[in-house]
Amino acid sequence: MSSIVDVDPVILPAHVIGFQIGSFLDRQSLNNLRLTSKEVDQSMNGMDIPWPHTKLQVGSKVLGAQSLAFSPNGRSLACRSRGGLIQIWDQIHGKQTEWTSRAPFCFGNLTFSPDGTYLACDGIANTIRMYEASTGEVSQIFRGHEGSITSIAFSTMDPNFLASGSTDATIRLWDIPTQTEQAVLQGNSGAIYSVSISPDGQLLASGGVDRIVRVWSLEKVAKNNPHNFCQNLEGHEMTIVEVEFCGQYLISASLDRTIRVWSRNRLRTEGDRRKRRIAPLSFFCQRVMSLDFEALTMRCLQQGRDSLIAVSLSNETIAVWTMDAITSVDNDGYLEGLDNSSSELATSTTTSDSLPIAMIPGKHFCLAQGIMAVTLGKDIQLLPSQHRKYGDDD
């Protein structure tokens, strides 16, 4: 069983994040210890980062970086500036390629394909453009949305599958090789700002203006009417800006200054209580985390035996938590304090004000195994990211 006391939250060295690892600080003290960009830059001297440089210069110095993305293996970093310039650095050779999109003032997010071969950019004239990461050449263009595309998600289980969300209140499912639309998921009453596909490729989640997190069973969508296989998760009081699957959990962040952790019920069958099954659409809100500022973006990363949740806040600070510290699920996957032998759906929600393990100055960021990229001023700072338990070797 895990708790906040059992976790040694090491995401950045203490002299970088500005507070002693493992110490318990109140929120005001934590805010006071937040470092400036210059202090972070100075403290990075001598840090062991497996990249040629720990600071990367953005080509568009006036407008700065607007979107960052690591490739799945963490060896390439892509950056898009508001002027449309896209740059890609690799771990070995430094800056590798750069090009300017045909829509120079696009506001699209960057997403690498699961194999790192392609880089997708949304929000360009209601289309998705797929670039070859090595050359910057446009490989494919997906058309069909009637509004700006705000989010895209690849499936790690199916390299030919892509999902996109839009301000036209629809989610569209695409076949990548043929660039054809496979299905349109409707039911949202406003713009969609985030879509995410579960690690097993079975579920798709969305969130947006209507404050409802929706979860679809993709397997059943492919065979039947998608409206019959959607679960609505309510609770947020303002626009949902991000949804993301993180292991067995679904995380949502909202402008209502909360993060909600949604958990799937594990049910035992009547005939064999030792045999377990997971109801595909049986999510409930397990934890509500309060924030001091509005959430703008969120990323989750499975790292070792735990996961990291990083949130960019409206005060231009990135707060980081570990999943172990904010959930109350035992190692067997059953909810503590509940009669898990019952087939009834759990509906218990806990409100939490958990302190983050790190607060980093910055607005845009991305995560990969062992490393984090953050925009500091008009440049990109690379920071080490790690996480270990008490008792592990240093």
Stockholm file with secondary structure:
# STOCKHOLM 1.0

chainA/1-394         MSSIVDVDPVILPAHVIGFQIGSFLDRQSLNNLRLTSKEVDQSMNGMDIPWPHTKLQVGSKVLGAQSLAFSPNGRSLACRSRGGLIQIWDQIHGKQTEWTSRAPFCFGNLTFSPDGTYLACDGIANTIRMYEASTGEVSQIFRGHEGSITSIAFSTMDPNFLASGSTDATIRLWDIPTQTEQAVLQGNSGAIYSVSISPDGQLLASGGVDRIVRVWSLEKVAKNNPHNFCQNLEGHEMTIVEVEFCGQYLISASLDRTIRVWSRNRLRTEGDRRKRRIAPLSFFCQRVMSLDFEALTMRCLQQGRDSLIAVSLSNETIAVWTMDAITSVDNDGYLEGLDNSSSELATSTTTSDSLPIAMIPGKHFCLAQGIMAVTLGKDIQLLPSQHRKYGDDD
#=GR chainA/1-394 SS CCCGGGEECCSSCHHHHTSCTTCCCCHHHHHHTCCCHHHHHHHTTTCCCSSSCSEEECSCTTTCEEEEEECTTSSEEEEEETTSEEEEEETTTEEEEEEECSSTTCCCCEEECTTSSEEEEEEETTEEEEEETTTCCEEEEEECCSSCEEEEEECSSCTTEEEEEETTSCEEEEETTTTEEEEEECCCSSCEEEEEECTTSSEEEEEETTCCEEEEEHHHHTTSCGGGGEEEECCCSSCEEEEEEETTEEEEEETTSEEEEEEEEEEECSSCTTCEEEEEEEEEEEEEEECSSCEEEEEEEEETTEEEEEEEETTSEEEEEEHHHHCCBCTTSCBTTSCTTSCSCCCCCEEECCCCSEEEECSCEEEETTEEEEEETTEEEEEECCCEETTSCC
#=GC SS_cons         CCCGGGEECCSSCHHHHTSCTTCCCCHHHHHHTCCCHHHHHHHTTTCCCSSSCSEEECSCTTTCEEEEEECTTSSEEEEEETTSEEEEEETTTEEEEEEECSSTTCCCCEEECTTSSEEEEEEETTEEEEEETTTCCEEEEEECCSSCEEEEEECSSCTTEEEEEETTSCEEEEETTTTEEEEEECCCSSCEEEEEECTTSSEEEEEETTCCEEEEEHHHHTTSCGGGGEEEECCCSSCEEEEEEETTEEEEEETTSEEEEEEEEEEECSSCTTCEEEEEEEEEEEEEEECSSCEEEEEEEEETTEEEEEEEETTSEEEEEEHHHHCCBCTTSCBTTSCTTSCSCCCCCEEECCCCSEEEECSCEEEETTEEEEEETTEEEEEECCCEETTSCC
//
